[in-house]
């Protein structure tokens, strides 16, 4: 798949954390929707077969953010083609309300059926999706739509994140000129980038099958608790005894 007609954009990195904060410096603008970056990645499936996926991220210049932060992410898409030629699209929206706030980690295809592993990028999203532990939200594609499934319904799939965690915006400053100008980011290059991430993000790079203590599990308050009327800062702090 050739994406030479869709040039990569230039972004600056603001940090890699649970939400993988993103900020924009320049790109083509779509009126009323902000700027969109599009790129291609090579994905290795559980059976060693490879597929090229097209991804995009759009920011909202009117979105809420702290002073000094760039426009927040508003939507993300992923498009790929099945062996039978059928094109499949996944989409997530981002915000501080009831949006999905899900970012993809693993795409796999088992017996012709696509599966997607995602993670909630914000604490209110982690609570919205039921505080899963391990902290992932799984989807299976069928009947022209993605449906959420439980861990027990997930067949043997890739255990390593095979999609660029956080998307191209987080990593562009660290890519070489050759990588930026290539038709796609190779699977080997993606894994090398992931190895640069903090040990605290191991649960993003390697899909866990058993409950964990880190990440959003230990870092996100349970807003359904009577102590929390709504997810606003500062969080209640218990007085010292």
C-alpha positions as CSV (number, residue, x, y, z in Angstrom):
1,X,0.0,0.0,0.0
2,X,1.5,3.3,-1.1
3,X,0.9,6.4,1.0
4,X,3.3,8.7,-0.9
5,X,0.4,11.0,-1.7
6,X,-0.3,11.5,2.0
7,X,2.8,13.2,3.5
8,X,3.6,12.7,7.2
9,X,3.1,15.8,9.3
10,X,5.5,17.4,11.8
11,X,4.7,17.2,15.5
12,X,6.4,17.7,18.8
13,X,6.4,15.2,21.6
14,X,5.0,16.3,25.0
15,X,5.5,13.0,26.9
16,X,4.6,9.4,27.1
17,X,2.4,8.5,30.0
18,X,-0.9,6.6,30.5
19,X,-2.7,8.9,28.1
20,X,0.4,9.4,25.9
21,X,-0.2,13.2,25.7
22,X,-0.1,14.5,22.2
23,X,0.4,18.0,20.8
24,X,0.2,19.5,17.3
25,X,2.6,21.8,15.6
26,X,1.7,21.7,11.9
27,X,-0.5,19.7,9.5
28,X,-3.3,20.2,6.9
29,X,-6.5,21.6,8.5
30,X,-10.0,20.4,8.0
31,X,-12.4,23.3,8.8
32,X,-14.2,22.8,12.1
33,X,-12.4,19.5,12.9
34,X,-8.8,20.4,13.4
35,X,-5.8,18.7,11.8
36,X,-5.5,15.1,10.8
37,X,-2.3,12.9,10.5
38,X,-2.5,9.8,8.4
39,X,0.2,7.0,8.2
40,X,0.6,3.3,7.4
41,X,2.0,0.5,9.6
42,X,3.0,-3.1,9.0
43,X,1.2,-5.5,11.4
44,X,2.4,-9.0,12.1
45,X,-0.5,-11.4,13.0
46,X,-0.4,-14.4,15.3
47,X,0.3,-16.7,12.3
48,X,3.3,-14.6,11.1
49,X,1.2,-13.2,8.2
50,X,1.5,-9.5,7.6
51,X,-1.1,-6.8,6.8
52,X,-0.7,-3.1,6.1
53,X,-3.1,-0.9,8.1
54,X,-3.9,2.8,7.6
55,X,-4.3,4.9,10.7
56,X,-5.2,8.5,11.4
57,X,-5.5,10.9,14.3
58,X,-7.4,14.1,14.4
59,X,-7.1,16.9,17.0
60,X,-9.7,19.5,18.0
61,X,-8.3,23.0,18.3
62,X,-11.4,24.0,20.4
63,X,-10.9,21.0,22.8
64,X,-10.3,21.5,26.5
65,X,-6.7,21.3,27.7
66,X,-4.3,22.7,30.3
67,X,-2.2,25.9,29.6
68,X,0.7,25.0,27.4
69,X,-0.8,21.8,26.0
70,X,-1.6,21.4,22.3
71,X,-5.0,20.6,20.9
72,X,-6.3,17.3,22.3
73,X,-7.1,14.2,20.3
74,X,-10.7,14.1,19.1
75,X,-10.8,10.9,17.0
76,X,-8.7,8.0,15.8
77,X,-9.3,5.5,13.0
78,X,-7.8,2.3,11.7
79,X,-8.5,0.7,8.3
80,X,-7.3,-2.6,6.9
81,X,-8.3,-5.2,4.3
82,X,-9.2,-8.8,5.0
83,X,-7.8,-11.6,2.8
84,X,-11.2,-11.8,1.0
85,X,-10.8,-8.2,0.0
86,X,-13.3,-6.7,2.5
87,X,-12.3,-3.4,4.0
88,X,-12.8,-3.0,7.7
89,X,-12.7,0.3,9.7
90,X,-12.5,1.0,13.4
91,X,-13.1,4.4,15.0
92,X,-12.9,5.9,18.4
93,X,-13.7,9.4,19.6
94,X,-12.0,11.2,22.5
95,X,-13.2,13.8,25.0
96,X,-14.2,14.3,28.7
97,X,-17.7,13.0,28.4
98,X,-19.0,9.7,27.2
99,X,-16.7,9.3,24.3
100,X,-14.8,6.0,23.7
101,X,-11.3,7.3,24.7
102,X,-9.9,4.0,23.5
103,X,-6.5,3.6,21.8
104,X,-5.6,0.3,19.9
105,X,-2.8,-2.0,20.9
106,X,-3.2,-5.2,19.0
107,X,-4.9,-6.1,15.7
108,X,-5.2,-9.8,14.8
109,X,-7.2,-11.9,12.4
110,X,-8.2,-15.5,13.4
111,X,-10.0,-17.7,10.9
112,X,-11.0,-14.6,8.9
113,X,-12.4,-12.8,12.0
114,X,-10.7,-9.5,13.1
115,X,-10.0,-8.9,16.8
116,X,-8.8,-5.7,18.4
117,X,-7.3,-5.1,21.8
118,X,-7.6,-1.5,23.1
119,X,-7.0,0.4,26.3
120,X,-8.8,3.3,28.0
121,X,-6.6,6.4,27.8
122,X,-8.1,8.3,30.6
123,X,-9.3,7.6,34.2
124,X,-13.0,8.5,33.5
125,X,-12.9,6.2,30.4
126,X,-11.4,3.4,32.5
127,X,-14.3,3.7,34.9
128,X,-16.8,4.0,32.0
129,X,-15.6,0.7,30.6
130,X,-16.1,-1.1,33.9
131,X,-12.6,-0.9,35.3
132,X,-11.4,-4.0,33.6
133,X,-8.3,-5.9,35.0
134,X,-6.3,-6.6,32.9
135,X,-7.0,-3.0,31.8
136,X,-8.1,-3.8,28.2
137,X,-11.3,-3.5,26.1
138,X,-11.6,-6.3,23.5
139,X,-13.5,-6.2,20.3
140,X,-14.5,-8.8,17.6
141,X,-15.7,-7.7,14.2
142,X,-18.7,-9.4,12.6
143,X,-22.0,-8.4,10.9
144,X,-20.4,-5.2,9.7
145,X,-19.7,-3.9,13.2
146,X,-17.3,-4.2,16.2
147,X,-18.7,-5.8,19.3
148,X,-17.1,-5.8,22.7
149,X,-16.2,-9.3,24.0
150,X,-14.8,-10.6,27.3
151,X,-11.3,-12.0,27.8
152,X,-12.7,-15.6,27.7
153,X,-14.0,-15.0,24.2
154,X,-10.6,-13.9,22.8
155,X,-8.9,-16.7,20.9
156,X,-5.1,-17.1,20.8
157,X,-3.8,-13.8,19.3
158,X,-0.6,-11.8,19.4
159,X,0.6,-11.1,22.9
160,X,2.8,-8.2,21.9
161,X,1.4,-4.8,20.9
162,X,1.7,-4.8,17.1
163,X,0.3,-1.3,16.6
164,X,2.3,1.8,17.3
165,X,1.3,2.7,20.9
166,X,0.0,6.2,21.1
167,X,0.1,6.7,17.3
168,X,2.4,8.5,14.9
169,X,2.1,11.9,16.7
170,X,3.9,10.6,19.8
171,X,6.8,9.2,17.9
172,X,7.4,11.4,14.8
173,X,10.3,13.4,16.4
174,X,12.2,10.2,17.0
175,X,11.9,8.8,13.5
176,X,14.6,9.0,10.9
177,X,14.1,10.7,7.6
178,X,14.1,7.3,5.9
179,X,11.3,6.1,8.2
180,X,9.3,9.3,7.6
181,X,9.5,8.9,3.9
182,X,8.9,5.2,3.7
183,X,5.6,3.7,2.5
184,X,4.9,2.4,5.9
185,X,6.5,1.9,9.3
186,X,7.7,-1.7,9.5
187,X,6.8,-4.1,12.3
188,X,10.4,-4.4,13.4
189,X,10.7,-0.6,13.6
190,X,7.5,-0.4,15.7
191,X,8.9,-3.0,18.2
192,X,12.2,-1.1,18.5
193,X,10.3,2.1,19.3
194,X,8.2,0.2,21.9
195,X,11.4,-1.0,23.6
196,X,12.2,2.7,24.4
197,X,9.1,3.0,26.6
198,X,9.2,3.1,30.4
199,X,9.0,-0.2,32.3
200,X,5.8,1.2,33.8
201,X,4.2,0.8,30.4
202,X,4.9,-2.9,30.1
203,X,1.2,-3.7,30.3
204,X,0.7,-1.7,27.1
205,X,3.6,-3.4,25.2
206,X,2.7,-6.9,26.4
207,X,-0.9,-8.0,26.7
208,X,-1.4,-9.4,30.1
209,X,-3.8,-12.3,30.7
210,X,-3.9,-12.0,34.5
211,X,-4.9,-9.0,36.7
212,X,-2.2,-6.4,37.3
213,X,-1.7,-3.8,40.0
214,X,-0.2,-1.0,38.0
215,X,-1.4,1.3,35.2
216,X,-5.0,2.5,35.5
217,X,-5.8,-0.3,37.9
218,X,-3.9,1.3,40.7
219,X,-3.7,4.8,39.4
220,X,-7.4,5.6,38.6
221,X,-9.8,6.3,41.4
222,X,-13.1,4.5,41.4
223,X,-15.6,7.4,40.7
224,X,-18.5,5.2,41.6
225,X,-17.4,5.3,45.2
226,X,-19.5,7.6,47.5
227,X,-16.3,9.6,48.1
228,X,-16.4,10.8,44.5
229,X,-19.3,12.8,43.3
230,X,-17.7,13.4,39.9
231,X,-14.2,13.1,38.3
232,X,-12.7,16.5,39.0
233,X,-9.4,17.5,40.6
234,X,-8.2,17.6,43.2
235,X,-9.1,14.0,44.3
236,X,-10.2,13.6,47.9
237,X,-7.2,13.0,50.3
238,X,-7.7,11.2,53.5
239,X,-6.4,13.2,56.6
240,X,-3.4,11.8,58.4
241,X,-4.2,9.9,61.5
